[in-house]
Amino acid sequence: MIRHPMVAGQFYPASVSQLRAMIEGMVDDKVKKEEVIGLISPHAGYIYSGPVAGATISRTKFKDTFIIIGPNHTGSGKPLSIMTEGAWKTPLGEVEIDSGLGKQILATSSYLQEDKTAHLYEHSIEVQLPFLQYFKPDFKLVPIVLAYAGGAIYKEIGKEIAKAVKKSGKKVVMIASSDMTHYEPQESAKRKDTKAIEAILDLNEDELLKRIDELNISMCGYAPAVSVIVAAKELGATGAELVKYQTSGDVTGDYSSVVGYAGIIIKGGGG
């Protein structure tokens, strides 16, 4: 099955030349690349969150496979879903699903289910792909979408992903696709997002869950972030760094109701 792009021409240009030019203006080809186990990267329209995603992905030493975990905005399909066959298409070409690793993760997990429906109209994974294709056109993908299930299950999924990755022997980078606080004044959004970011930088998934709950932080991809933090620690993560933070207000000039975007790299022992 080919999963066709759903937000080309909306979140990012549908034209190959315009898309390449836009990404080129948002990445840093000269920055030092690092051994990265996981990323937190935003998924809004490129004019809003592209500079954060671009700066973050620019820092990443690429591996052959990216496991991209996004939230389920649509409510479609199985709540905890993985695609293990086919390819995802963007204007920059097709990205093949890493069937071997996908099937290994599916076999290892007590929670994930094979399901295409949850992925068909969900933009959170799609918008990451052109940035990755810009740097490496031939990487493979394992797409996972998480709807609401509770912190204990997100943590368990993270452990299961790490176990499958270890068993496969593959080198991977995981991406938790997430925007931060939604539609609050700049000051409030920044205050809440700082608390969530602190917990992520400490690689403390329990503290992140606690702060999301206590401070009512509307971070749409906190579930993917929890799974990636847990998996990254299992795979040898030693620290994390905030690459860039901004809000939609920094682009539009309207600070009365903003969405926050954070780009974070989770680093391993190799660099």
Secondary structure, 3 states (H helix, E strand, C coil): CEECCCCECCCECCCHHHHHHHHHCCCCCCCCCECEEEEEECCCCHHHHHHHHHHHHHCECCCCEEEEEEECCCCCCCCEEECCCCEEEECCEEEEECHHHHHHHHHHCCCCEECCHHHHCCHHHHCCHHHHHHHCCCCEEEEEEECCCCHHHHHHHHHHHHHHHHHHCCCEEEEEECCCCEEECHHHHHHHHHHHHHHHHCCCHHHHHHHHHHCCCCCCCHHHHHHHHHHHHHCCCCEEEEEEEEEHHHHHCCCCCEEEEEEEEEECCCC
